[in-house]
Amino acid sequence: MTFSRRAFMASAATSLAFTAFQARAQGDEAQDYAYINEVEGYGPLRPDPKGMLELPAGFSYRVISQAGETMADGFLVPGAFDGMGCFDAGDGKLALVRNHELGPLAFDYSAFGLGARLADRLPKDRAYDFSDTGIPLSGGTTTMIYDPRSGQVVSQHLSLAGTAVNCAGGVTPWGSWLTCEETTLSAGLEVGKDHGFVFEVPSSAKGLVDPVPLKAMGRFKHEAACIDPRTGIVYMTEDLQDGLFYRYLPNDRRNLAAGGRLQALGLVGVTEDADTRNQEGEDNLKPGSWTQARWIDLDGVDNPYDDLRLRGHAKGAAFFARGEGLWWGKGELYFTATSGGAAGAGQIFRYVPSAQEGQAGETDQPGRLQLFVESKNENVLDYADNITISPLGHILVCEDRYSDLKPNHIRGVTPAGKVYTLARNVFRGNAEFAGACFSPDGQTLFVNVQWPGMTLAITGPWSSLKA
């Protein structure tokens, strides 16, 4: 989903509309906007007197960062908070590397402020790309140092500049953040370079990193990434209604810029029109069912015609309905298809790699794909987007349905595939949740509210779950 739509929804969701939601939720139509728990979870949500975030009893939140704050480098915290990773920064502190899903020319919401008044402070060699007017593009990442003992932010700074529509990404085993551009904007269209790449941001970087596009990982509308620590293989989602699910086999697992092979997932036994979306009367995969996977080599990954997914599908790769959140678990990964399923309310897939993943022997012992959850009711799970996995092994899902009336939630999903509700956004505008990630000790859940741009730290009795 593009920033322009999010900005429109944020501006259109006036306080009047927010008041209308509150009134309707308390009236005869409350059931239309109620959440449904398939298991008890942490219990019912409690009203928030601040009118921001509803949580179960015993849980609390703190707003630790907001768009527009002045950072240590003199730039402003950009808006459109999205994907985020949490890292141990030493001395009891944490580093949060956060994406900003800003369109290339959204300068007023960028780190450079209204009218891009701070843009001249950025060294020209530290930005990936510039607009036709010479201003660094608006997307990128910020890094925040947070002290969980005091609950205070120590510092914030711009860590990647000149990219566009940085949506989600993923953490690496060596402590960096892979930030993904969800655009295939081409050079000459108001910008100087091609876009649609992954960039790596070390969490330990004290300032702007070198903006190096990892081109061998493909040029497409990237969403999220994760790495299998056993093999070093990178898996990636694509946020399109006819997107693919990708993997990157790096030549050097600690140097992703050293090149590698890009492949897309297909289904064993399905050679034509492979499709997991279960839309328009189709029922190709049933919830809970497993199928064997095969991986298809892709060529032309520089993708100048924006047809990589179509060429991949023609070779047997399966379509997914808006692949978004992706997280590595214990020997397996999970990813979301935001608009998949007959109800269009979203799917969650599980992939278990082969013991010979990426090797010649995997054809005899292929990896396995499961349709883990398919939502049939928006009040149970709606538009699953960014995800993380809790210390208890449950998936936490950020919802991304833009509506003046229907609120977004953070949902939990048990290992048995049952859904419960952890939080509800009752702040004006009802923006999506994004960037959910836990502190290394599992005591704090960090999450972003994309618009107007807030990072929250949620704490509570995580071990009290009833499922």
C-alpha positions as CSV (number, residue, x, y, z in Angstrom):
1,M,0.0,0.0,0.0
2,T,1.4,3.4,-1.0
3,F,2.2,6.3,1.3
4,S,-0.2,8.5,-0.7
5,R,-3.1,6.4,0.2
6,R,-2.1,6.3,3.9
7,A,-1.6,10.1,3.9
8,F,-5.1,10.5,2.4
9,M,-6.7,8.2,4.9
10,A,-4.9,9.9,7.8
11,S,-6.1,13.3,6.7
12,A,-9.6,12.1,6.0
13,A,-10.1,10.4,9.3
14,T,-11.1,13.5,11.2
15,S,-12.0,13.7,14.8
16,L,-15.7,13.7,13.7
17,A,-15.2,10.3,12.1
18,F,-13.3,9.0,15.2
19,T,-16.2,10.2,17.4
20,A,-18.6,8.4,15.1
21,F,-16.7,5.2,15.5
22,Q,-16.9,5.5,19.3
23,A,-20.6,6.1,19.2
24,R,-21.3,3.3,16.8
25,A,-19.1,0.9,18.8
26,Q,-21.2,1.6,21.8
27,G,-24.6,1.4,20.0
28,D,-26.6,-1.3,18.3
29,E,-24.0,-2.0,15.6
30,A,-21.2,-2.7,18.1
31,Q,-21.1,-6.3,17.0
32,D,-20.0,-5.2,13.5
33,Y,-16.8,-3.8,15.0
34,A,-16.3,-6.2,17.9
35,Y,-13.3,-8.5,18.0
36,I,-13.7,-12.3,18.3
37,N,-11.2,-14.4,20.2
38,E,-11.0,-18.1,19.2
39,V,-9.1,-18.7,22.5
40,E,-9.0,-16.6,25.6
41,G,-5.5,-15.2,25.1
42,Y,-4.9,-12.4,27.6
43,G,-8.5,-11.6,28.2
44,P,-10.8,-8.7,27.1
45,L,-9.4,-5.4,26.1
46,R,-9.8,-2.5,28.6
47,P,-10.8,1.1,27.5
48,D,-7.8,3.5,27.3
49,P,-8.5,6.8,29.0
50,K,-5.9,8.4,26.7
51,G,-7.8,7.2,23.6
52,M,-4.9,5.6,21.9
53,L,-4.4,1.8,22.6
54,E,-6.6,-0.7,24.3
55,L,-4.9,-3.6,26.0
56,P,-5.8,-6.4,28.4
57,A,-5.7,-6.0,32.1
58,G,-2.1,-5.8,33.4
59,F,-0.6,-4.5,30.2
60,S,0.5,-0.9,29.6
61,Y,2.2,1.1,26.9
62,R,4.5,4.0,26.6
63,V,4.9,6.3,23.5
64,I,8.7,6.4,23.1
65,S,9.1,8.2,19.8
66,Q,6.9,10.4,17.5
67,A,7.2,11.9,14.1
68,G,8.6,15.4,14.1
69,E,10.9,15.1,17.0
70,T,14.4,16.6,16.6
71,M,17.0,13.8,16.5
72,A,20.6,13.9,17.7
73,D,21.9,14.7,14.1
74,G,19.6,17.7,13.8
75,F,17.2,16.0,11.4
76,L,13.5,15.3,12.3
77,V,12.0,11.9,12.9
78,P,10.2,11.2,9.6
79,G,6.6,10.0,9.4
80,A,5.1,6.8,8.0
81,F,6.6,4.4,10.6
82,D,6.7,0.8,9.2
83,G,8.9,-2.3,9.6
84,M,11.3,-2.3,12.5
85,G,13.9,-4.6,14.2
86,C,15.2,-4.7,17.7
87,F,18.9,-5.4,18.6
88,D,21.1,-5.6,21.7
89,A,23.1,-2.4,21.7
90,G,25.2,-3.3,24.8
91,D,25.2,-1.8,28.3
92,G,21.6,-2.8,28.8
93,K,20.4,-0.7,25.9
94,L,18.5,-1.6,22.7
95,A,18.8,-0.4,19.2
96,L,15.6,-0.1,17.1
97,V,16.1,0.3,13.4
98,R,12.9,1.6,11.9
99,N,11.6,2.0,8.3
100,H,9.8,5.1,7.0
101,E,7.4,4.2,4.2
102,L,7.5,7.6,2.5
103,G,7.0,8.2,-1.2
104,P,10.0,9.6,-3.0
105,L,8.8,13.2,-3.0
106,A,7.0,13.3,0.4
107,F,9.5,15.9,1.6
108,D,7.2,17.6,4.2
109,Y,7.0,14.3,6.1
110,S,10.6,13.4,5.8
111,A,13.7,14.0,8.0
112,F,14.2,17.3,6.2
113,G,11.0,19.0,7.5
114,L,8.5,21.3,5.8
115,G,9.8,22.5,2.5
116,A,12.8,20.2,2.8
117,R,14.4,23.0,4.8
118,L,17.1,20.7,6.3
119,A,18.0,18.8,3.1
120,D,21.2,20.9,2.6
121,R,22.6,19.5,5.8
122,L,22.8,16.0,4.3
123,P,26.2,15.2,2.6
124,K,25.5,14.4,-1.0
125,D,27.5,11.1,-0.9
126,R,25.3,9.7,2.0
127,A,22.0,9.6,0.1
128,Y,21.2,6.9,-2.5
129,D,19.1,9.1,-4.8
130,F,17.8,12.6,-5.4
131,S,14.7,14.2,-6.9
132,D,15.0,16.2,-10.1
133,T,15.2,19.3,-7.9
134,G,18.3,17.9,-6.1
135,I,16.6,17.0,-2.8
136,P,17.3,13.5,-1.3
137,L,14.4,11.2,-1.6
138,S,12.2,11.0,1.5
139,G,12.4,7.3,2.5
140,G,15.0,5.5,4.6
141,T,15.5,4.4,8.1
142,T,16.1,5.9,11.5
143,T,17.9,4.2,14.4
144,M,16.8,4.7,18.0
145,I,18.8,3.8,21.1
146,Y,16.4,2.9,24.0
147,D,17.1,2.2,27.6
148,P,14.4,-0.2,28.9
149,R,15.5,0.3,32.5
150,S,14.5,4.0,32.5
151,G,12.0,3.7,29.7
152,Q,13.7,6.6,27.9
153,V,15.1,7.1,24.4
154,V,18.8,7.9,24.6
155,S,19.2,9.1,21.0
156,Q,17.8,8.9,17.5
157,H,19.5,9.5,14.1
158,L,18.9,9.1,10.4
159,S,20.7,5.8,9.3
160,L,19.7,5.4,5.6
161,A,18.7,8.3,3.3
162,G,17.6,8.8,-0.3
163,T,15.5,5.6,-0.7
164,A,11.8,5.4,-1.3
165,V,8.8,3.5,0.2
166,N,10.8,1.6,2.8
167,C,8.1,-0.8,3.9
168,A,9.1,-3.8,5.9
169,G,12.4,-5.8,6.1
170,G,14.0,-8.2,8.5
171,V,16.8,-8.7,11.0
172,T,20.0,-10.6,10.2
173,P,21.8,-13.1,12.5
174,W,24.8,-10.7,12.5
175,G,22.9,-7.7,13.9
176,S,21.8,-5.6,10.9
177,W,18.4,-4.6,9.4
178,L,17.4,-5.4,5.8
179,T,15.2,-2.5,4.7
180,C,13.1,-3.1,1.6
181,E,11.8,-0.7,-1.0
182,E,8.2,-1.4,-1.9
183,T,8.4,0.4,-5.3
184,T,9.8,-0.2,-8.7
185,L,10.1,3.5,-9.6
186,S,12.5,4.0,-12.6
187,A,15.2,6.5,-13.2
188,G,14.0,9.5,-15.1
189,L,10.5,9.6,-13.4
190,E,11.4,12.5,-11.2
191,V,14.2,10.5,-9.6
192,G,17.8,9.8,-10.7
193,K,18.1,6.0,-10.1
194,D,16.1,2.8,-10.3
195,H,14.3,1.6,-7.1
196,G,12.9,-1.6,-5.8
197,F,15.9,-2.9,-3.8
198,V,17.0,-4.2,-0.4
199,F,19.5,-2.2,1.6
200,E,21.4,-3.3,4.7
201,V,21.7,-1.1,7.8
202,P,24.0,-2.3,10.6
203,S,22.2,-1.7,14.0
204,S,25.5,-0.5,15.4
205,A,26.0,2.3,12.9
206,K,26.3,5.7,14.6
207,G,25.2,7.7,11.6
208,L,24.3,7.3,7.9
209,V,25.3,4.1,6.3
210,D,26.6,3.7,2.8
211,P,23.4,3.3,0.7
212,V,24.3,0.1,-1.3
213,P,21.4,-1.6,-3.1
214,L,21.6,-5.4,-3.0
215,K,20.7,-5.8,-6.6
216,A,21.2,-9.5,-6.9
217,M,18.3,-9.9,-4.4
218,G,16.0,-8.7,-7.1
219,R,14.2,-5.5,-8.1
220,F,10.5,-5.8,-7.2
221,K,8.0,-4.4,-4.7
222,H,9.8,-5.9,-1.7
223,E,8.0,-6.1,1.5
224,A,9.7,-8.2,4.2
225,A,12.7,-10.5,4.6
226,C,14.1,-13.1,7.0
227,I,17.2,-15.3,7.1
228,D,17.5,-18.9,8.1
229,P,20.5,-18.9,10.4
230,R,21.3,-22.5,9.6
231,T,21.7,-21.9,5.8
232,G,22.1,-18.2,5.4
233,I,19.3,-18.2,2.8
234,V,17.2,-15.0,2.7
235,Y,13.4,-15.3,2.1
236,M,11.4,-12.4,0.8
237,T,7.8,-11.4,0.2
238,E,6.3,-9.2,-2.5
239,D,3.3,-6.9,-1.9
240,L,1.2,-7.4,-5.0
241,Q,-2.1,-9.1,-5.6
242,D,-0.2,-11.4,-7.9
243,G,3.1,-11.5,-6.0
244,L,5.6,-14.3,-5.5
245,F,7.5,-15.7,-2.6
246,Y,11.3,-15.5,-3.1
247,R,14.5,-16.9,-1.7
248,Y,18.0,-15.6,-2.2
249,L,21.0,-18.0,-2.1
250,P,23.9,-15.8,-1.3
251,N,27.4,-16.6,-2.5
252,D,28.7,-15.3,0.9
253,R,26.1,-15.5,3.7
254,R,27.8,-12.7,5.6
255,N,28.2,-10.5,2.6
256,L,24.8,-10.3,0.7
257,A,26.3,-7.8,-1.7
258,A,28.6,-10.5,-3.1
259,G,25.9,-11.9,-5.3
260,G,23.8,-15.0,-5.4
261,R,20.8,-16.7,-7.0
262,L,17.2,-15.5,-6.8
263,Q,14.4,-18.1,-6.9
264,A,10.7,-18.2,-6.5
265,L,8.5,-20.8,-4.7
266,G,6.4,-23.3,-6.7
267,L,4.3,-26.2,-5.7
268,V,5.4,-29.8,-6.4
269,G,3.0,-31.4,-9.0
270,V,1.7,-28.0,-10.2
271,T,3.4,-26.8,-13.3
272,E,0.8,-24.3,-14.6
273,D,-1.0,-21.5,-13.0
274,A,0.1,-22.2,-9.4
275,D,-2.0,-20.2,-7.1
276,T,-2.4,-20.1,-3.3
277,R,-4.9,-17.2,-3.1
278,N,-8.1,-19.2,-2.8
279,Q,-10.1,-16.3,-4.4
280,E,-13.0,-16.2,-6.8
281,G,-14.3,-19.6,-5.9
282,E,-10.9,-21.3,-5.9
283,D,-9.9,-23.6,-3.1
284,N,-6.4,-24.7,-4.2
285,L,-5.1,-25.0,-0.6
286,K,-7.2,-25.9,2.4
287,P,-6.4,-24.4,5.8
288,G,-4.1,-26.7,7.7
289,S,-3.0,-28.6,4.6
290,W,0.6,-29.1,3.5
291,T,2.1,-29.2,0.1
292,Q,5.7,-29.8,-1.1
293,A,7.6,-26.9,-2.4
294,R,9.9,-26.5,-5.4
295,W,12.2,-23.6,-6.1
296,I,12.4,-22.0,-9.6
297,D,15.4,-20.1,-10.8
298,L,14.7,-16.6,-12.0
299,D,16.6,-14.6,-14.6
300,G,16.6,-10.9,-15.4
301,V,16.3,-10.0,-11.7
302,D,17.2,-6.4,-12.5
303,N,13.6,-6.4,-13.8
304,P,13.5,-3.3,-16.0
305,Y,10.0,-4.1,-17.2
306,D,8.5,-4.8,-13.8
307,D,7.5,-8.3,-14.9
308,L,9.7,-10.6,-12.8
309,R,6.7,-12.1,-11.0
310,L,4.9,-12.7,-14.3
311,R,7.9,-14.4,-15.8
312,G,8.3,-16.4,-12.6
313,H,4.7,-17.5,-12.6
314,A,5.0,-18.6,-16.3
315,K,7.8,-20.9,-15.2
316,G,5.6,-22.4,-12.4
317,A,6.0,-20.0,-9.4
318,A,2.9,-19.7,-7.2
319,F,0.9,-16.5,-6.8
320,F,0.3,-15.1,-3.3
321,A,-2.2,-12.3,-2.5
322,R,-0.1,-9.5,-1.2
323,G,2.8,-11.1,0.6
324,E,3.7,-8.9,3.6
325,G,4.9,-9.9,7.1
326,L,7.6,-12.5,7.4
327,W,9.5,-13.8,10.4
328,W,11.9,-16.7,11.2
329,G,10.8,-19.0,14.0
330,K,12.4,-22.2,15.3
331,G,13.4,-24.1,12.2
332,E,10.6,-22.6,10.1
333,L,9.2,-19.3,8.9
334,Y,5.8,-17.7,8.7
335,F,4.5,-15.1,6.3
336,T,1.3,-13.3,5.6
337,A,-0.8,-12.8,2.4
338,T,-2.8,-9.7,3.4
339,S,-5.8,-10.1,1.1
340,G,-5.7,-13.8,0.5
341,G,-8.6,-16.2,1.0
342,A,-12.3,-16.3,-0.1
343,A,-13.2,-13.6,2.4
344,G,-10.2,-11.4,1.3
345,A,-9.3,-11.0,5.0
346,G,-5.9,-12.6,4.8
347,Q,-3.8,-15.8,5.1
348,I,-0.8,-16.9,7.1
349,F,1.6,-19.5,5.6
350,R,4.2,-21.6,7.2
351,Y,7.3,-22.9,5.4
352,V,9.6,-25.6,6.8
353,P,12.8,-25.7,4.8
354,S,14.3,-28.9,3.5
355,A,17.2,-30.5,5.4
356,Q,19.0,-30.0,2.1
357,E,17.6,-26.5,1.5
358,G,19.3,-24.8,-1.4
359,Q,21.3,-28.0,-2.2
360,A,20.9,-30.5,-4.9
361,G,19.4,-33.0,-2.5
362,E,16.3,-30.9,-1.8
363,T,14.5,-32.3,-4.8
364,D,14.4,-35.6,-3.0
365,Q,13.5,-34.1,0.3
366,P,11.7,-30.8,-0.5
367,G,10.7,-28.1,1.8
368,R,7.0,-28.0,2.9
369,L,4.4,-25.2,2.7
370,Q,1.3,-25.0,4.9
371,L,-1.7,-22.8,4.7
372,F,-1.6,-22.2,8.4
373,V,-4.5,-19.8,8.8
374,E,-7.1,-18.4,6.4
375,S,-9.4,-15.8,8.0
376,K,-13.1,-16.2,7.2
377,N,-14.2,-13.4,9.5
378,E,-12.8,-9.9,9.7
379,N,-13.6,-9.7,13.4
380,V,-11.2,-12.6,14.0
381,L,-8.3,-11.6,11.8
382,D,-8.3,-8.9,9.1
383,Y,-5.6,-7.9,6.7
384,A,-2.6,-9.5,8.4
385,D,0.5,-7.5,7.7
386,N,3.7,-7.3,9.7
387,I,4.3,-10.2,12.1
388,T,6.7,-11.2,14.7
389,I,7.0,-14.3,16.9
390,S,6.7,-14.0,20.7
391,P,9.0,-15.7,23.2
392,L,6.1,-18.1,23.8
393,G,6.2,-19.1,20.1
394,H,3.0,-17.4,19.2
395,I,2.7,-15.2,16.0
396,L,1.7,-11.6,16.7
397,V,0.0,-10.0,13.7
398,C,-0.3,-6.3,12.9
399,E,-3.5,-5.5,11.0
400,D,-3.6,-3.1,8.0
401,R,-7.2,-2.3,7.1
402,Y,-7.7,1.4,6.5
403,S,-11.2,2.3,7.6
404,D,-12.8,5.3,9.3
405,L,-14.9,3.0,11.4
406,K,-13.4,-0.5,11.8
407,P,-10.3,-0.4,14.1
408,N,-7.0,-2.2,13.5
409,H,-5.8,-4.8,16.0
410,I,-2.7,-6.7,17.0
411,R,-3.7,-10.4,17.0
412,G,-2.0,-13.4,18.5
413,V,-2.0,-16.8,16.8
414,T,-1.3,-19.9,18.8
415,P,0.8,-22.8,17.5
416,A,-2.5,-24.5,16.8
417,G,-3.6,-21.7,14.6
418,K,-6.2,-20.1,16.9
419,V,-6.5,-16.4,17.0
420,Y,-6.9,-14.0,20.0
421,T,-6.7,-10.2,20.3
422,L,-3.9,-8.4,22.1
423,A,-4.5,-4.7,21.3
424,R,-6.7,-2.3,19.4
425,N,-5.9,1.1,17.9
426,V,-8.4,3.7,19.1
427,F,-6.3,6.7,18.1
428,R,-7.7,9.1,15.6
429,G,-7.1,8.0,12.0
430,N,-7.0,4.3,12.8
431,A,-3.7,3.8,11.1
432,E,-2.2,0.4,10.7
433,F,0.1,-1.3,13.2
434,A,3.6,-2.1,11.9
435,G,7.1,-3.1,12.9
436,A,6.2,-5.4,15.8
437,C,9.3,-6.9,17.5
438,F,10.3,-8.0,20.9
439,S,13.3,-7.0,23.0
440,P,15.9,-9.8,23.3
441,D,14.7,-10.6,26.9
442,G,11.1,-10.9,25.7
443,Q,9.8,-8.4,28.2
444,T,8.9,-5.5,25.8
445,L,6.9,-5.5,22.6
446,F,7.7,-2.6,20.3
447,V,5.2,-1.6,17.7
448,N,4.6,1.3,15.4
449,V,1.4,3.1,14.6
450,Q,2.1,4.3,11.1
451,W,0.3,7.6,11.0
452,P,0.9,10.1,12.3
453,G,3.9,8.1,13.4
454,M,4.5,6.7,16.9
455,T,6.6,3.9,18.3
456,L,5.1,2.3,21.4
457,A,6.7,0.0,24.0
458,I,4.2,-2.5,25.5
459,T,4.9,-4.4,28.7
460,G,2.8,-6.7,30.7
461,P,2.3,-10.3,32.0
462,W,3.3,-12.1,28.9
463,S,3.5,-15.5,30.6
464,S,-0.2,-15.3,31.7
465,L,-1.5,-16.3,28.3
466,K,-4.5,-18.7,28.3
467,A,-4.8,-20.5,25.0
